[in-house]
C-alpha cells in the first residue's frame, strides 16, 4: 500500500457491520439493491474487510451496501471514491458546495499556484482567501 491509498471504504463497512452485530451471512442477506435486486456476496465483503483485492463496487452494489449498513448512500460513495479512485470530497464551510480533489499532491507547485489563482478569480470580492 502506498501513502496515497486508503482503506476508508473497507473500514466503514467493517466497523458498521460490527456495530450492527451482523455476521457476513446476515450482512449478505441484507445487501440487496432496492432498485435492481443486485446482491453483494459475503465473499466480496470478506475480501474487502481483510484488505484483499476486490473489484470496486458499482452503483447497484453501493445501494445494496447502504441498505445493509443502514448508512446514507452518499457516505458510501465518498468512502469508495477515496479508497478505490483517490478522490476526496471536500465540503465547503456552508455545506452547500463540494469539490472533488484528486491527487493534488501530484501537481507541481506551479500548477497548484495556478489552480489557486483560478479559484481566487471566481471567489466573491472581500472573501477570505486562506
Secondary structure, DSSP 8 states (H G I E B T S, - for coil): --TT---HHHHHHHHHHHHHT--HHHHHHH-B-TTT--B--HHHHHHHHTT-------HHHHHHHHHHHT--HHHHHHHHHHHHH-EEEEE-TTSS-EEEEE-GGGS-HHHHHHHHHHHHHHS-TT----
